[in-house]
Amino acid sequence: MRNRGYRELVMSPVILYAAIIFNGLVQTIEYKAVSFKTEKECTTYLANNQALIGSTLKNYILKTYPNGQLILLACSDKSKLVKESDEAV
């Protein structure tokens, strides 16, 4: 039986995201539309797929943000980062 004051912690999914600087503004995009259950799972995916991720992002940045520059590629709790209107690569 649960206490009435008990609140269940619901964790947001972890995502792989990229921060790109373009025309003086930082754009944050979700790299992969699929989320991960843990940050460890995400960082393992990132470590094991660096070449694919790098080439995919390079092509995307050239096409979408000419003269844009990747400044960060990392994993984070989705609720701390992405709004519904943000992009996914």
N, C-alpha and C positions, 0 to 999 in steps of 0.2 A: 504494500500500500504506500502510495506517495504522499509526502507532506504537501499541504496546499501551497506552501511557499516555494516549493521546488520548481526550478526552471530548467528545462532540458537545454543543454548547450547544443546548438546546431552549427556545425562547422561548414563554412562555405567551401566550395571546391577550390583547389589550387590550380592556377593557370601559369602558363609560360607567356611572358609578355616582353615587348620591345619598346624602348623609349627612343624616339627619333627627333632630332632637332631639324626644323625646317622653317626657313624664313624667320628665324629668331624665336620660334615657339616650339615647345616640346609637345610632341604627339605621342600618346601611349596607345599601343595596339596589342590585342591578344594575338599571339603567334599561332596558336593552335586552337581551333574551335572546340576541341575535346578537353575536358578538365581532368585533373588528377586527384586522387583521394588524399595524398600526402605531399608535403614539400619534397621529401626524399625521393618519391616516385618521379616527380617533375625534374629534379636536378639530375637524377640518373638518366632520364630521357634526354635531357639537354647534353649531358656528357657523352652519351652513346651516339648522338646524332648531330654533332657539331657541324660537320661538313654540309649535310643536307639543310640544316637550319640556316647556316651562313649563306649558302647560295640562294635559297628561297627568299630570304630577307633582302639580299642584295638586289635580286631581280624586282622584288616588290617595291623597294625604295626607289630604284631607278625609274620605274614606271609611274608610281603614285606620288612620290615626293622628290622630283628632280632636284639635285643638289642637297638632298637631305642626308643626314649622317646618323648612323646608329650610335647611340651613346650608352645604352644599357640593354642587356638581355638577361632576364632573371625570372624566378618563380615567386609567386605571391598568392595570398588568399584573395580570391576574386572580389570579395566584398570590399576590400581595401583599395581597389584599383579601378575596375571597369564599370562603367555605367552602361545601361542598355543601348545607348546610341553609339558606343564606341565600336571600332572596327575589329574584325578578326581576319587574319591572313591564313 
